[in-house]
Amino acid sequence: MARDLGTRREEPRRPLRPGRLDAEALANDRALAGTVAWLRLTRNGVMARRLLEAEDLPLPWGVLYDVYQRLEMQGKVVRGYFVADLEGAQFALREAVDALRGVQTEPQGQSEGPVLLSTCDPACLYGAGAPWPVTDASGAEVSCHRNRHNHLVIEEGRPALLVEWAAERVTAQRDRMPLPR
């Protein structure tokens, strides 16, 4: 029996490797999209398009938006304008809204001081792949790579110092915070 070499058998589609996300599978699988949307929201507290763009997910905002709309109708999340500079629709957990209200009502003169934040931390909204760039004191953009050796000192919600490679290089981010001599 001779086999016809001109025709190819169609091979079955291989399943995804564990831990890998496929944009088409996510868009077509409501349960999986719902899980991813919920995980992102519980991690960040607030979710918006720009925050999704900072993530390395092959998932369109429209799919998440539909999930968040359903969660809003179920009373599990709230839609509103919670974080300045995040345009468009924002969805938040009620606990996150309460926490943001608490931050908003604190007296201006009583901040907790600077905060050291790893550039790998999901709460870090500055640097490579993040919605807001890091700039030096002159206003020029500074590359801020996300790795375990780099940290940002955040003061009053803005970067004050970029500490790279375990303090091998320190860059002042604002004029008012000079480096000690």
Phi and psi restraints in degrees (value plus and minus 20) as a CYANA .aco file:
   2 ALA   PHI    -111.5   -71.5
   2 ALA   PSI     118.4   158.4
   3 ARG   PHI    -113.5   -73.5
   3 ARG   PSI     115.6   155.6
   4 ASP   PHI     -96.7   -56.7
   4 ASP   PSI      92.2   132.2
   5 LEU   PHI     -98.9   -58.9
   5 LEU   PSI     -30.0    10.0
   6 GLY   PHI     -97.3   -57.3
   6 GLY   PSI     -39.1     0.9
   7 THR   PHI    -128.9   -88.9
   7 THR   PSI     119.8   159.8
   8 ARG   PHI    -128.1   -88.1
   8 ARG   PSI     119.9   159.9
   9 ARG   PHI     -98.3   -58.3
   9 ARG   PSI     117.2   157.2
  10 GLU   PHI     -99.1   -59.1
  10 GLU   PSI     103.7   143.7
  11 GLU   PHI    -102.4   -62.4
  11 GLU   PSI     123.8   163.8
  12 PRO   PHI     -83.9   -43.9
  12 PRO   PSI     127.9   167.9
  13 ARG   PHI     -88.3   -48.3
  13 ARG   PSI     109.7   149.7
  14 ARG   PHI     -94.3   -54.3
  14 ARG   PSI     121.4   161.4
  15 PRO   PHI     -88.9   -48.9
  15 PRO   PSI     137.5   177.5
  16 LEU   PHI     -86.1   -46.1
  16 LEU   PSI     129.1   169.1
  17 ARG   PHI     -90.1   -50.1
  17 ARG   PSI     128.6   168.6
  18 PRO   PHI     -78.1   -38.1
  18 PRO   PSI     116.7   156.7
  19 GLY   PHI      70.7   110.7
  19 GLY   PSI     -28.0    12.0
  20 ARG   PHI    -120.8   -80.8
  20 ARG   PSI     122.9   162.9
  21 LEU   PHI    -132.3   -92.3
  21 LEU   PSI     118.1   158.1
  22 ASP   PHI    -133.9   -93.9
  22 ASP   PSI     106.3   146.3
  23 ALA   PHI     -79.6   -39.6
  23 ALA   PSI     -62.1   -22.1
  24 GLU   PHI     -85.9   -45.9
  24 GLU   PSI     -61.8   -21.8
  25 ALA   PHI     -84.1   -44.1
  25 ALA   PSI     -61.4   -21.4
  26 LEU   PHI     -84.2   -44.2
  26 LEU   PSI     -63.7   -23.7
  27 ALA   PHI     -86.0   -46.0
  27 ALA   PSI     -51.0   -11.0
  28 ASN   PHI    -113.8   -73.8
  28 ASN   PSI     -35.1     4.9
  29 ASP   PHI    -127.4   -87.4
  29 ASP   PSI      80.3   120.3
  30 ARG   PHI     -82.8   -42.8
  30 ARG   PSI     -57.8   -17.8
  31 ALA   PHI     -86.0   -46.0
  31 ALA   PSI     -63.1   -23.1
  32 LEU   PHI     -87.0   -47.0
  32 LEU   PSI     -63.1   -23.1
  33 ALA   PHI     -82.1   -42.1
  33 ALA   PSI     -59.3   -19.3
  34 GLY   PHI     -84.0   -44.0
  34 GLY   PSI     -59.6   -19.6
  35 THR   PHI     -85.0   -45.0
  35 THR   PSI     -66.6   -26.6
  36 VAL   PHI     -82.6   -42.6
  36 VAL   PSI     -63.2   -23.2
  37 ALA   PHI     -81.9   -41.9
  37 ALA   PSI     -64.3   -24.3
  38 TRP   PHI     -86.0   -46.0
  38 TRP   PSI     -61.0   -21.0
  39 LEU   PHI     -82.2   -42.2
  39 LEU   PSI     -62.8   -22.8
  40 ARG   PHI     -84.2   -44.2
  40 ARG   PSI     -60.6   -20.6
  41 LEU   PHI     -89.3   -49.3
  41 LEU   PSI     -61.9   -21.9
  42 THR   PHI     -89.7   -49.7
  42 THR   PSI     -48.4    -8.4
  43 ARG   PHI     -94.2   -54.2
  43 ARG   PSI     -63.2   -23.2
  44 ASN   PHI    -113.9   -73.9
  44 ASN   PSI     -46.3    -6.3
  45 GLY   PHI      65.7   105.7
  45 GLY   PSI     -61.2   -21.2
  46 VAL   PHI    -148.9  -108.9
  46 VAL   PSI     121.1   161.1
  47 MET   PHI    -150.7  -110.7
  47 MET   PSI     115.8   155.8
  48 ALA   PHI    -167.0  -127.0
  48 ALA   PSI     148.8   188.8
  49 ARG   PHI     -77.2   -37.2
  49 ARG   PSI     -64.5   -24.5
  50 ARG   PHI     -84.6   -44.6
  50 ARG   PSI     -51.4   -11.4
  51 LEU   PHI     -90.4   -50.4
  51 LEU   PSI     -55.5   -15.5
  52 LEU   PHI     -87.1   -47.1
  52 LEU   PSI     -58.6   -18.6
  53 GLU   PHI     -83.1   -43.1
  53 GLU   PSI     -47.4    -7.4
  54 ALA   PHI     -94.9   -54.9
  54 ALA   PSI     -39.8     0.2
  55 GLU   PHI    -101.9   -61.9
  55 GLU   PSI     136.0   176.0
  56 ASP   PHI    -120.3   -80.3
  56 ASP   PSI      43.6    83.6
  57 LEU   PHI    -139.0   -99.0
  57 LEU   PSI     115.0   155.0
  58 PRO   PHI    -104.3   -64.3
  58 PRO   PSI      34.4    74.4
  59 LEU   PHI    -147.5  -107.5
  59 LEU   PSI     101.6   141.6
  60 PRO   PHI     -91.9   -51.9
  60 PRO   PSI     129.8   169.8
  61 TRP   PHI     -80.3   -40.3
  61 TRP   PSI     -54.5   -14.5
  62 GLY   PHI     -78.5   -38.5
  62 GLY   PSI     -56.3   -16.3
  63 VAL   PHI     -87.7   -47.7
  63 VAL   PSI     -65.6   -25.6
  64 LEU   PHI     -85.2   -45.2
  64 LEU   PSI     -60.4   -20.4
  65 TYR   PHI     -77.5   -37.5
  65 TYR   PSI     -63.6   -23.6
  66 ASP   PHI     -81.5   -41.5
  66 ASP   PSI     -61.4   -21.4
  67 VAL   PHI     -84.8   -44.8
  67 VAL   PSI     -66.2   -26.2
  68 TYR   PHI     -85.0   -45.0
  68 TYR   PSI     -54.4   -14.4
  69 GLN   PHI     -83.1   -43.1
  69 GLN   PSI     -63.6   -23.6
  70 ARG   PHI     -83.0   -43.0
  70 ARG   PSI     -61.6   -21.6
  71 LEU   PHI     -84.8   -44.8
  71 LEU   PSI     -54.6   -14.6
  72 GLU   PHI     -86.1   -46.1
  72 GLU   PSI     -62.0   -22.0
  73 MET   PHI     -85.9   -45.9
  73 MET   PSI     -47.4    -7.4
  74 GLN   PHI    -103.6   -63.6
  74 GLN   PSI     -26.8    13.2
  75 GLY   PHI      62.3   102.3
  75 GLY   PSI      -5.7    34.3
  76 LYS   PHI    -109.4   -69.4
  76 LYS   PSI     -44.5    -4.5
  77 VAL   PHI    -153.3  -113.3
  77 VAL   PSI     147.1   187.1
  78 VAL   PHI    -142.1  -102.1
  78 VAL   PSI     118.7   158.7
  79 ARG   PHI    -123.7   -83.7
  79 ARG   PSI     119.9   159.9
  80 GLY   PHI     157.4   197.4
  80 GLY   PSI    -184.5  -144.5
  81 TYR   PHI    -134.8   -94.8
  81 TYR   PSI      77.2   117.2
  82 PHE   PHI    -124.4   -84.4
  82 PHE   PSI     -54.1   -14.1
  83 VAL   PHI    -140.9  -100.9
  83 VAL   PSI     104.1   144.1
  84 ALA   PHI     -83.5   -43.5
  84 ALA   PSI     131.4   171.4
  85 ASP   PHI      53.6    93.6
  85 ASP   PSI     -18.1    21.9
  86 LEU   PHI    -126.2   -86.2
  86 LEU   PSI      76.4   116.4
  87 GLU   PHI     -96.6   -56.6
  87 GLU   PSI     143.5   183.5
  88 GLY   PHI      63.4   103.4
  88 GLY   PSI    -190.0  -150.0
  89 ALA   PHI     -87.6   -47.6
  89 ALA   PSI     117.5   157.5
  90 GLN   PHI    -145.6  -105.6
  90 GLN   PSI     116.5   156.5
  91 PHE   PHI    -140.0  -100.0
  91 PHE   PSI     120.5   160.5
  92 ALA   PHI    -163.4  -123.4
  92 ALA   PSI     134.1   174.1
  93 LEU   PHI     -94.5   -54.5
  93 LEU   PSI     130.2   170.2
  94 ARG   PHI     -79.6   -39.6
  94 ARG   PSI     -57.6   -17.6
  95 GLU   PHI     -83.1   -43.1
  95 GLU   PSI     -58.2   -18.2
  96 ALA   PHI     -87.4   -47.4
  96 ALA   PSI     -58.9   -18.9
  97 VAL   PHI     -82.7   -42.7
  97 VAL   PSI     -63.5   -23.5
  98 ASP   PHI     -82.8   -42.8
  98 ASP   PSI     -61.4   -21.4
  99 ALA   PHI     -84.7   -44.7
  99 ALA   PSI     -61.0   -21.0
 100 LEU   PHI     -85.9   -45.9
 100 LEU   PSI     -56.4   -16.4
 101 ARG   PHI     -84.1   -44.1
 101 ARG   PSI     -58.7   -18.7
 102 GLY   PHI     -83.3   -43.3
 102 GLY   PSI     -59.3   -19.3
 103 VAL   PHI     -87.6   -47.6
 103 VAL   PSI     -60.5   -20.5
 104 GLN   PHI     -85.8   -45.8
 104 GLN   PSI     -53.3   -13.3
 105 THR   PHI    -110.4   -70.4
 105 THR   PSI     -21.0    19.0
 106 GLU   PHI     -86.8   -46.8
 106 GLU   PSI     122.0   162.0
 107 PRO   PHI     -80.5   -40.5
 107 PRO   PSI     123.4   163.4
 108 GLN   PHI     -79.9   -39.9
 108 GLN   PSI     -59.0   -19.0
 109 GLY   PHI     -98.6   -58.6
 109 GLY   PSI     -25.2    14.8
 110 GLN   PHI    -133.7   -93.7
 110 GLN   PSI      42.1    82.1
 111 SER   PHI    -102.8   -62.8
 111 SER   PSI     138.9   178.9
 112 GLU   PHI     -99.4   -59.4
 112 GLU   PSI     -22.9    17.1
 113 GLY   PHI      75.4   115.4
 113 GLY   PSI    -195.0  -155.0
 114 PRO   PHI     -87.5   -47.5
 114 PRO   PSI     132.7   172.7
 115 VAL   PHI    -145.0  -105.0
 115 VAL   PSI     112.3   152.3
 116 LEU   PHI    -110.2   -70.2
 116 LEU   PSI     103.9   143.9
 117 LEU   PHI    -150.7  -110.7
 117 LEU   PSI     107.7   147.7
 118 SER   PHI     -86.3   -46.3
 118 SER   PSI     122.1   162.1
 119 THR   PHI     -90.3   -50.3
 119 THR   PSI     -34.2     5.8
 120 CYS   PHI    -104.1   -64.1
 120 CYS   PSI     -34.2     5.8
 121 ASP   PHI     -86.5   -46.5
 121 ASP   PSI     113.2   153.2
 122 PRO   PHI     -80.3   -40.3
 122 PRO   PSI     -40.9    -0.9
 123 ALA   PHI     -95.4   -55.4
 123 ALA   PSI     -32.3     7.7
 124 CYS   PHI     -99.7   -59.7
 124 CYS   PSI      90.6   130.6
 125 LEU   PHI    -119.2   -79.2
 125 LEU   PSI      -0.4    39.6
 126 TYR   PHI    -143.2  -103.2
 126 TYR   PSI     135.4   175.4
 127 GLY   PHI      80.0   120.0
 127 GLY   PSI    -184.1  -144.1
 128 ALA   PHI     -78.6   -38.6
 128 ALA   PSI     106.4   146.4
 129 GLY   PHI      56.8    96.8
 129 GLY   PSI     -17.7    22.3
 130 ALA   PHI    -120.8   -80.8
 130 ALA   PSI     140.3   180.3
 131 PRO   PHI     -85.0   -45.0
 131 PRO   PSI     -47.2    -7.2
 132 TRP   PHI    -138.6   -98.6
 132 TRP   PSI     111.8   151.8
 133 PRO   PHI     -97.8   -57.8
 133 PRO   PSI     141.9   181.9
 134 VAL   PHI    -117.7   -77.7
 134 VAL   PSI     111.3   151.3
 135 THR   PHI    -142.1  -102.1
 135 THR   PSI     132.3   172.3
 136 ASP   PHI    -105.0   -65.0
 136 ASP   PSI    -194.4  -154.4
 137 ALA   PHI     -82.2   -42.2
 137 ALA   PSI     -47.2    -7.2
 138 SER   PHI    -104.6   -64.6
 138 SER   PSI     -27.8    12.2
 139 GLY   PHI      78.6   118.6
 139 GLY   PSI     -23.6    16.4
 140 ALA   PHI     -95.7   -55.7
 140 ALA   PSI     121.9   161.9
 141 GLU   PHI     -90.9   -50.9
 141 GLU   PSI     114.6   154.6
 142 VAL   PHI    -132.4   -92.4
 142 VAL   PSI     116.2   156.2
 143 SER   PHI     -94.1   -54.1
 143 SER   PSI     108.3   148.3
 144 CYS   PHI    -144.7  -104.7
 144 CYS   PSI      76.3   116.3
 145 HIS   PHI    -101.7   -61.7
 145 HIS   PSI     122.8   162.8
 146 ARG   PHI    -106.1   -66.1
 146 ARG   PSI      79.7   119.7
 147 ASN   PHI    -168.6  -128.6
 147 ASN   PSI     148.4   188.4
 148 ARG   PHI     -89.4   -49.4
 148 ARG   PSI     -32.0     8.0
 149 HIS   PHI    -113.6   -73.6
 149 HIS   PSI     -27.3    12.7
 150 ASN   PHI    -126.2   -86.2
 150 ASN   PSI     120.8   160.8
 151 HIS   PHI    -159.3  -119.3
 151 HIS   PSI     133.2   173.2
 152 LEU   PHI    -135.2   -95.2
 152 LEU   PSI     117.9   157.9
 153 VAL   PHI    -115.3   -75.3
 153 VAL   PSI      96.2   136.2
 154 ILE   PHI    -121.2   -81.2
 154 ILE   PSI     107.0   147.0
 155 GLU   PHI    -150.9  -110.9
 155 GLU   PSI     107.3   147.3
 156 GLU   PHI      34.9    74.9
 156 GLU   PSI      16.5    56.5
 157 GLY   PHI      60.7   100.7
 157 GLY   PSI     -15.5    24.5
 158 ARG   PHI    -148.9  -108.9
 158 ARG   PSI     130.8   170.8
 159 PRO   PHI     -82.9   -42.9
 159 PRO   PSI     114.5   154.5
 160 ALA   PHI    -130.3   -90.3
 160 ALA   PSI     -62.1   -22.1
 161 LEU   PHI    -156.3  -116.3
 161 LEU   PSI     122.9   162.9
 162 LEU   PHI    -128.5   -88.5
 162 LEU   PSI      97.6   137.6
 163 VAL   PHI    -128.5   -88.5
 163 VAL   PSI      93.6   133.6
 164 GLU   PHI    -132.6   -92.6
 164 GLU   PSI     128.0   168.0
 165 TRP   PHI      26.5    66.5
 165 TRP   PSI      39.1    79.1
 166 ALA   PHI      33.5    73.5
 166 ALA   PSI      28.3    68.3
 167 ALA   PHI      51.5    91.5
 167 ALA   PSI      -1.1    38.9
 168 GLU   PHI     -88.4   -48.4
 168 GLU   PSI     -53.9   -13.9
 169 ARG   PHI    -155.1  -115.1
 169 ARG   PSI     108.7   148.7
 170 VAL   PHI    -145.0  -105.0
 170 VAL   PSI     107.4   147.4
 171 THR   PHI    -139.8   -99.8
 171 THR   PSI     106.3   146.3
 172 ALA   PHI     -93.4   -53.4
 172 ALA   PSI     116.5   156.5
 173 GLN   PHI    -117.7   -77.7
 173 GLN   PSI     -39.0     1.0
 174 ARG   PHI    -158.0  -118.0
 174 ARG   PSI     134.6   174.6
 175 ASP   PHI     -81.0   -41.0
 175 ASP   PSI     -57.8   -17.8
 176 ARG   PHI     -97.5   -57.5
 176 ARG   PSI     -23.8    16.2
 177 MET   PHI    -140.8  -100.8
 177 MET   PSI      58.9    98.9
 178 PRO   PHI     -93.5   -53.5
 178 PRO   PSI     134.7   174.7
 179 LEU   PHI     -93.8   -53.8
 179 LEU   PSI     122.2   162.2
 180 PRO   PHI     -88.1   -48.1
 180 PRO   PSI     126.1   166.1
